[in-house]
């Protein structure tokens, strides 16, 4: 049966309308990405400073309305540490996907409204950030505010195979192309001050806002949202995918060791073959398989060498955004972002600045030696003279 001219016209019209509708849907889905490309991920940021219970109730209501559309809140905390003692959390940052950044100054509030506790305790709303679990624990201990469904973004970054380290500044730069102000003077500034500076406000708001944008990016990689899939159904499916990470502290992955994951049941069987073999294993004094000292260099903010340290410790400072990498080759060198409590002084200071040799202090053997945490007296007399005053 042939088609008439009228049938062809109708079919062509329907096809054009269908293609046009699909194009509009795609454009709407990509609208935010297009705007972000030209104006940056934080283009819609609005900062609200909260200092009393009434303001807190209002901003919590607004955040809840925003969460109806996208159940995510960027989450972070700031506090003051004085003489090594931590004060209660001074500032709570919450950011919505619409760019509202609520800076709740807990240190100035005489009363915390129950609405804030209900928002934080709502398991249907994700609170995302770097170190979110630790921040949640501080709120619980300081103000009895329970936080449910906290998500450390480093879990998602690892799942999406984003190269580490996983500090907020590094992730923002790698994933969003943003340069965050992470200067140690701002990080360690007075968050209990009567008035926060513009730099402090921007620093605090960015931490929570960037957390939302990082989640957007990583969540889209974990589970793609189809054009005809509602945001609610997509989010429900996403929650199933990432449920295992909720309220779970992130642990830095251990350095891979050769044969650590091999062996399976056979390896366990060999280890637990008999009581004698277990005791033998515990009592054996195996020599080190790799050098003890990495001799990485740690420097003060002005560049003065403070000491040498192992690679893992140096990387920890970088991951926690307490230091910057100065060089990676030939020697891994970091510069602290804060002024240390002490510096290398005198002969003892020179000892800590000097690279350590990986050899036995008694016979000089470099290929076979054992580290002792408590050094026997017979060995101590072979130490450098300036170190003989130490007893461990």
N, C-alpha and C positions, 0 to 999 in steps of 0.2 A: 504494500500500500504506500503510495507516494505522499510526500508532504506538500501542502499548499504553500503559497507565498506567505500567507497569514501565519501558518504554523512556524515557519522559519523565523519570521519576525519576532514572534512571542518567545521562541527558544533563545534567540540571540539576546533579547531584552533580559530574560531571566538569568542568562549566563553573565551578562554585564553587571546586573544588580548583585549577583552572588560574588563575583570577583571584587566589586566595589565594597561590599560589606566586609569581606575578609580583609581587604586592605585597610579599612577603617579600624577594624579590631586589632590588627597588627600594629597600626600607628598608635592606638591608645595604649596598647601594652608596652610599646617602646618609648612612649612620650617622656617618662621620667628619665630613661637612659639617655635620650637625646638632650634633654635639658641639663642633665648632669655632665654630659660631655663638654658643654659650652660654659656652664656656670659653676661646676664643681659639685661633689656629692652633698655638701652641706649648704647648698644654696637657699634652702627654706628654713634655716635655723632661727628659732625664736627662743630667747632666754627669759625665764620667769624666776625671780628671786623670791623665796618664801621664808618669812621670819616669824610667823605666828600661826595658830591653829586655824583661824578663819581662812587665811590665804591658802593654807595647806588643803583644806576641804575643797576649795574651789578648783585648785590645780589638779587634785586627785580625780575630781569629777570629769574634768576635761580629758585627762589621760585615759580614764575608763572609756569615754566616748570614742577616743581614737583607737582603743584596743578592740572595739567591736568590729572594726574593719580588718585589723591586722594585729593579732594578739602578741605583740612583742614590746618590751621596754628595754632600752639601754640602761645599764645599771652599774653604778660605781660609787665609791666612798672615799672621802678624804679626812685626814685627822692630823693632829699635831703630836710629834714625839719630842719630848724634852728630857735631856740628860738620860737618854736610853729608855725612858718610860713613856708608854703610849697613853695619850689622853683618849677619852671616849670619842667616837666618830663625830666630827664637827659638821660635815656636809654630806648629804645624800643626793646623788644625781640620778634622775630618771628622765629618759628621753623616749618620745613616741616616733612612729614612722612618718608622722607629718611634720617633724622638725621641732616640736615643742620640747625644750630642755628645761626641766624643773630643777632648780638648785635649792634644795630644802636645807636650811641652816638649822640643824637639830640643836646646835650649841646655844642658839638664841631663843629657842621655843620653850616656853614654860609648860606647855601641855601638848602632847602629841595626839591628834584626833584619831579615833578608832578607824576612820576611813582609810588612813594610810596603812595601818596594820592589815586591814582587810584586802587592800590592793596587793601588798607584798605577799600575803598568804594565799592569794588566789592561784591554785594550781593550773588554771586554764590560761594564764598569762605568763609567757616566758620572760625571765629577767636575764639578759645576756650581757656579758662583759669578759674582761680578762681578770682572772682571779675572783670570779663572782661568788664562788663557794666560800672563800675566805672572808670576803666582805659580808656575806650573809651571816656568817658566824659572829662577826664583830657586832653587827646590829642586834643579834640575839642576846649576846652577853652584855652589851652596853644599855640597850633600851627595851629588851624583851620583845623585839619585833621579829617574828618568824617569817622567813622568806622561803616560799615554795617555788619549785620549777626554775631554779637557778641553773644557768648553762654557761660553762666556761667555753668561750669561742675557740680556744686552742684545740678542743676535741674536733670541731668541724674543720679547722684549718688543717689538722693532721689527716683527717679523712679525705679532704680535697687535695691532699698532697702538696700543700703550699710549703715551700722550703723555709726552714727555720732560720734564726730563732724566732720565737713567737711572742715578742713584746708588742704592745699596742702600736707603738711608733713604727716598728718594722712591718707589721701586718698592714697598717694604713698605707704605708709607702708602696709595698709590693702589690697589694690588692686594689687599692683605690687611687694610687698616685698622689696621696696627700702627705705633706710634710707637717707633722705635728710639733708643737712647741713642747719639748720634754726637758727643758733645762732644769737642772737640779735645784736651782734657786726658787723656781716656781713650785716644783714638786715638794720641796721642803719648806715652803713659806708658811706664814701664820694663817691657817684656815679658821682660826677663832677670832680674827680681827673684827673690829666693829663694822668696818666697811671693807669688802674685798675689792682688790684692784681689777681693772679691766682685763689685765693679763690673766689673773686668777680665774675670773669668770669664764673667759674664753677657753682656758685650759680645762676647767671642770666640765663645761658644756660639751666640748669636743670629745672628751673621753666617752661620755654616754651616747652622744649622737653617732660617732664613728662606730661604736659597737653595733648599733642598729643597721648601719650601712654594710658592715662586714657580714652580719647575719644574713641580710638580703642576698648578698653575692654568694656566700657559701651554701645557703639553703637552696638557691636556684641550681647550684651544681649537684647537690645531693639528690634533689627531686625536681625535675623540670615541670613547669606549670603549662598545660596545654591551653590553646586559645579558647576552647569551649569548656574548660574546667573552671568551676567557681573557686574563688579564693578560699572559701571555707572548706570545701572538700579537699583542696590541695593541702591546706594547712593541717587538716586532720590526718592526712596520709603522711605528711612530713613529721608530725609528732610521733607517729608509730616508728618512723625511721630513726629518730634521734632520741627516743625515750630512754635508751640505755645510758645516755650521757647526762641526763638531768640530775642535779644535786650531787654530781660526782666530781670530786676533786681531780684536777688534771695533774698527772705525774709525768715528768720529763722522761722520754723513752731511754732505757739504759743503752749504753754503747754496745753495739753488736759484738759478740764474742764468738770466735770460730768454734763451731761445734756445739754452741749453747743450745740450739733448738733441735739438734739431731740426736738420734739414739732411741727416742720414744720409750716404749715399754722395756726394751732390751736394756737401755741405759739405767732405768730405775731398778730393774732386776739385778743388774750387776752391783749397783750401789747398796741394795738391801739384801744381798745374797745371804749374809749371816751376820750375827752380832759381832763376831771377831773382825770381819771386814770393815764394819762401820767404825768400831773402835780404832782400828788400824788407820782408817782414813782420817779420823779426828786427830789422832796423835802424830800423824806424819807431818814432817816439817819440809814441805816442798819449797824449792827456791822460786824466786820471782820469774815469771815468764816474759815480763816486759819491764822497761825502766821505771823506777819509782818517781823520779823528778822530771816534770815536763819543762820546768824553767821558763814558764810564761812570765811576762813582766807586767806588774801593776804600777801605774804612775798616778800621782796626784793631779788635780785639775791644772796646776801650773807646769806639769811635765816632769816633776822630780820623781825619780824612781823610789818606790816605797818598799817593794819586796818582789821576790819571785814566788810563783804559785803554780798549782797544777792546772791543766787545761779546763777541767770540769768546773773548777771554782771560778776561773776567769769568764767562762761562758755563762755561768749563773748570774754574775753581775750584769752582763750584757742583756740576757733574757729578762731580768728584772728591771731593765732600763736604768740601772745605777751606774753604768759605765758605757763608754763608746770604744769601738775597735780602732786602734791607731794603725796597726799593721798586722798582717797575717803571716808574712814571710820576711826574713827567715825565722823570726821569733814572734810568736803571738803576743801582742802588746795591747793593753787596754788602758784607758784614762778614766778615772772616777769622775762622776758628775757632782760629787759632794766633797767637802773638806773632811779628811779623815781625822779621827780623834788624836792620833799620834803619828809621828814621822820617824824615819830611820835616823837615830842619833848615836854617835860614838862608834866604838869597835863592834858592839853588838848589832847596831844598825847596819854597819857595813856587811856583817855576816848575812843578814837577811836580804841584802841587796845583791849578794854574790850568787851567781848560778851554782847549783849543787851538782857534784859529780856522782854518777850512778856507779858506785864501786864500794867494796867493803872497806870500812874505816880501819880495820885491823891489818888485813893482808893485801888490800888493794885489788882484789879479784873483781873483774868487771862483768863476767859472764854468769856467775853463780853466787847469789847472796840472798839473805833473808832480812826482811824488815822486822824490827822489834819495837813495839809501841812503848814498852818499859825497858830501857837499856840497862843491862847488867853493869855493875860497878867496874868489873874487869875490862869492859869495853870503853867506858866513859873516859878513861885516862888517855885514850888515843884520839879524843876529840880535839878540835882547835881550842887553844887556851881560853879564848873569850866565851866559849860555850860551856865551860866546865862548871859554871855556877848554877846551871839548870839541872834539875833532878829527874827529868823525864824526857 
